[in-house]
Amino acid sequence: MLVLRRGRGQSIVIGKHAEIVVKILREDKGIISVGIEAPKSVPVDRLEVYQKRQANDPAFIVSENRE
C-alpha cells in the first residue's frame, strides 16, 4: 500500500495517462471529503457499497450508467 499525505486542494493521479484523479476537497473534524475523476468505464464505490453489490450479485455485473 502506498501512503501519501495530501492537503486540501491537492490531488493524487492514478494511471499512466492520469486516468483517475483523487482530489482532497475538505477536512472537518477528522472526516476527509475526496473527489474522484475517473472514466465512466471505471466503477468507483465506497468499499461497503462494493461489498454489498458483490454479495447480492455473485456475477457482480456493474452498470456502466453511473453518474
Secondary structure as UniProt FT lines:
FT   TURN            8..9
FT   STRAND          11..14
FT   TURN            16..17
FT   STRAND          20..28
FT   TURN            29..30
FT   STRAND          31..37
FT   TURN            40..41
FT   HELIX           47..56
FT   TURN            58..59
//
